[in-house]
Amino acid sequence: MTTATPLPADARDRLYAECAHAISEAGAARESLFLARLALLLFEQVGDETRCNQALADALHELPMPSLSESLSS
């Protein structure tokens, strides 16, 4: 099994911003569908079910609750 090279911090920041923009563009009604579709497309790029399952577990681990201030602004 090969290990992917971590993204440089600046690339990670740019991708985070692009992802946030795409989620906003999808809209609240389609946010979950967009994220599931994105995950599936990325899983296909990874091509390793075990690594994909680990990524899912890592994403859920210590997932923070939305902040009160964020929920009030919606």
C-alpha positions as CSV (number, residue, x, y, z in Angstrom):
1,M,0.0,0.0,0.0
2,T,1.3,3.4,-0.9
3,T,1.0,6.5,1.3
4,A,0.1,9.8,-0.3
5,T,2.3,12.8,0.2
6,P,0.7,15.3,2.5
7,L,-0.3,18.6,0.8
8,P,1.7,21.7,1.5
9,A,-0.1,24.1,3.8
10,D,-0.8,26.7,1.1
11,A,-2.3,24.1,-1.2
12,R,-4.4,22.7,1.7
13,D,-5.7,26.3,2.5
14,R,-6.6,26.9,-1.2
15,L,-8.4,23.6,-1.5
16,Y,-10.3,24.2,1.8
17,A,-11.4,27.6,0.4
18,E,-12.5,26.0,-2.9
19,C,-14.4,23.3,-1.1
20,A,-16.2,25.8,1.1
21,H,-17.1,27.8,-2.0
22,A,-18.4,24.7,-3.7
23,I,-20.5,23.7,-0.7
24,S,-22.0,27.2,-0.6
25,E,-22.7,27.0,-4.4
26,A,-24.4,23.6,-3.9
27,G,-26.7,25.3,-1.3
28,A,-28.0,24.0,2.0
29,A,-30.6,21.7,0.4
30,R,-27.9,19.8,-1.6
31,E,-25.0,20.1,0.8
32,S,-25.1,16.5,2.0
33,L,-25.5,15.2,-1.5
34,F,-22.6,17.3,-2.7
35,L,-20.3,16.1,0.1
36,A,-21.2,12.5,-0.4
37,R,-20.6,12.7,-4.2
38,L,-17.3,14.5,-3.6
39,A,-16.2,11.8,-1.1
40,L,-17.1,9.1,-3.6
41,L,-15.1,10.7,-6.4
42,L,-12.1,11.2,-4.1
43,F,-12.4,7.5,-2.9
44,E,-12.2,6.4,-6.5
45,Q,-9.0,8.5,-6.9
46,V,-7.5,6.9,-3.8
47,G,-8.5,3.4,-5.0
48,D,-8.1,1.7,-1.6
49,E,-11.1,0.8,0.4
50,T,-9.2,0.4,3.7
51,R,-7.6,3.9,3.4
52,C,-11.0,5.4,2.5
53,N,-12.7,3.8,5.5
54,Q,-9.8,5.1,7.7
55,A,-10.3,8.6,6.3
56,L,-14.1,8.4,7.2
57,A,-13.2,7.3,10.7
58,D,-10.6,10.1,11.0
59,A,-13.1,12.7,9.8
60,L,-15.6,11.6,12.4
61,H,-13.0,11.5,15.3
62,E,-13.5,14.4,17.6
63,L,-15.7,16.2,15.0
64,P,-16.7,19.5,16.7
65,M,-20.3,20.6,17.1
66,P,-21.1,23.8,15.2
67,S,-20.5,26.8,17.4
68,L,-23.5,28.6,18.9
69,S,-22.6,31.8,17.1
70,E,-22.5,30.0,13.8
71,S,-26.0,28.5,14.4
72,L,-27.4,31.9,15.3
73,S,-26.2,33.5,12.1
74,S,-28.0,30.9,9.9
